Every structure is written in structure tokens, then in C-alpha cells.
Amino acid sequence: MTKRSVPFFDYPRAYLDDRDELLKIIDDVGNRGAFIMQKDLMEFESTLAEYTGASHAIGVANATDGLELSWMALGLRPGDEVIISSHTMLATASAIKTAGGTPVPVEIGEDNLIDPDAIENAINPRTVGIMPTQLNGRTCNMDRIMSIAEKHNFFVVEDAAQALGSRFKGKHAGTFGHAAAISFFPAKVLGCLGDGGGIITNDSNLHDKLFQLHDHGRDVDGNVKSWGRNSRLDNLQAAILNYRISEYDKIIERRRRIATMYDERLRDLDELQLPPAPSTKSDHFDIYQNYELQSDKRDSLKKYLYENRIGTLIQWGGKAVHQWEHLGFTIKLPVVEKFFERCIMLPMNMFVSDDDVNYVCDKIVEFYRK
Ligand SMILES: Cc1ncc(COP(=O)(O)O)c(C=O)c1O
């Protein structure tokens, strides 16, 4: 009998599990020669807008571009500062930088998301906006963030790369601010077979600018209205996403089920700090892009799980944004730095069976109780 192994994310299965259906889609798109800006993309954009409740959606090459284009469309200028959480992917910060502004990473709160008090403390005359990251499939408490933004007339772009379908008080991640970007990287809850992203917005003027920026300055009728570039979502990827989004609610349900199982099996271990369990009574509807927990013995736990063929991940090379010293940050943020000494993510995806979850939990319990 082969021993059970639970990879952190089994990339070949992102293709192999529905290979027949994917090959049909590739064949259909190929036969039509429908590679760039065809009906599959339009259909996906309208499904994405409808699903999130946004007025507009634009498919882009990846979420990093989506964030950068959003700040460009909002007119970010050199010297302008945008406040972000230091607990995010570097892409959040780099999008501001490449759009011409300055990212200002700040501390996390008890929920490990951007701390509204830290936002307030970082505000100065150069501040023009906030970019909260809706991390691990959880939407920040947007009441406080939006009230700070409204008070100061700031722009808000949400980094919703990890949060399609996540909600706060019933409202979808990505629909609180001026614009948001979502990622369809293969390991995302809605993943395609390569890079892909989407921008959503409720602002029609912003949509027009974003549309031009992502397609060589052309408007929806093909007339050149401004300078732009190419950051389009491939039609083939859009066709694959059309197929996958049709099952999206079932995918979220399964991930919430896995999170519930982890919670039930692990919550009695005082040594662990778990993410909030799915709850219908909460203001938060989480989609569990990741299941990230904290432990003082994180490194030896990771090693023990690895020896038992269980893949785990310490997100983003184990560093907060401001800890990448070559990027010129000189600040210290002790809360988020401590977090990165303790965090670890368990397998959380559609390829993880109930038996896999139980095996992972057995090994974690064994690690603490042996
Ligand atoms: C929080 C966050 N922001 C931005 C990105 C960038 O997304 P993409 O890879 O589509 O550019 C990611 C992707 O992993 C992410 O997790």
C-alpha cells in the first residue's frame, strides 16, 4: 500500500482532473480562431460583474496589472503615497510603485489584515489612497476603512486577488472602493491555466479609462482615445474561466467544509492559533483561498509534516513587504514581523479529500502530543 501524501497544491491536477472538458474548450476556441477579445471574454466579463455585483468588469493579463492600471487610471502621481498592509504579496506594493507612487506598508490588526489604527497613524499630506488586501479569502472590516477614506477623500483600490466571492456584511470583496483586482492564477479559488486577472469597478468613467489603458488606448469601439498598453486576458483563458465559474459556489462550499473540518479537529490544540471558522452568523463570508494558522513551533511543525509527506507553505518567502531590504524600506513593524515567524498554511484546495484533511490533522495532533 502506498503511503498517503498530501501536496500543498497539486498543479498537474489543475489540468488533469477535468482534462476532457478543458480539451473540448481548447478545441472549440482553436477551431474558431478566437484568441483575443472574443465572445468568451465578453461573456466572462459580464458574468464576473454580475457575480460580484459590480457594474463593470475587465479581463486583464494578471491581478498585478489590474492593480497597477487601477492606480494609473486614478491618476497616481510621483510622491503620492498609498497605505497598504505589510501582510500581503509584494505585488500590492509593486503595483503602486510601477504606477508611479509610493507604497506605505503598515501593521496588521488582530485579524491579521490591515490595521485601521495603523492606517490613521500613517496618514500625512502626501497620502492619496488606501489599498486593503482581502487576504486568504477574507474581506477586511470595510466599515472602518471606508470611513477613514471618506473622511480624507482618499482613493480605495482593493487587492481582491485572493477574494472572489468573499463578502463583508453581504457585500462582495472588490465592490467597496473605486476599483479592485482579482487573480485567476492557477492556484487561486477560481484559477485558469496560466496568468489571468480581472478588474471590477462601479465607476463608469474609471471603467472607460481602464478599458483604454488595457487595450492600447482604444475604447470599446476600437477608437484610440489615450495612451495605453496591452494587458488583456486571453480569450482561451476566459473560456476556461467561464466553465469554472459556473461551479464556483460549489467550490467555495467545499473549501468552507475543509476549513470547518480543520477547525473541528485542531481547535483544542492551545499551541495553535487558527483562522476563524466558517460561520453563517458572522459579518464575514470567507472563501478560504488559504488556511493559514500560527504556531510558536512553526518550523519544526513544518518539518514534521514534510517528513510525513504533507506539503505546507510559508507565504511569500516568510517575509512581510517591508522586510525585503533591497526595496529600500527602513521601517520596523513588530506585529507583522512576529506573524511571519509563526505563520504556516495547510493544504486547502479541491484536490484535498476528507481523508487527506484527517491525515493532516492526525499528524498535527501527533506532533503536539507525542
Ligand atoms: C494578495 C495578492 N495580491 C496580488 C497578487 C498578484 O496576482 P497575479 O499573480 O494575478 O498578478 C496575488 C497573487 O498571488 C496575491 O495573492
The ligand as an ORCA input file, in Angstrom:
! r2SCAN-3c Opt
* xyz 0 1
  C      -2.715     39.330     -2.339
  C      -2.259     39.232     -3.756
  N      -2.128     40.355     -4.483
  C      -1.739     40.299     -5.772
  C      -1.462     39.116     -6.392
  C      -0.993     39.123     -7.802
  O      -1.820     38.354     -8.645
  P      -1.289     37.911    -10.071
  O      -0.378     36.740     -9.869
  O      -2.535     37.526    -10.823
  O      -0.609     39.068    -10.689
  C      -1.586     37.925     -5.687
  C      -1.274     36.622     -6.322
  O      -0.872     35.670     -5.751
  C      -1.985     37.974     -4.333
  O      -2.111     36.864     -3.601
*
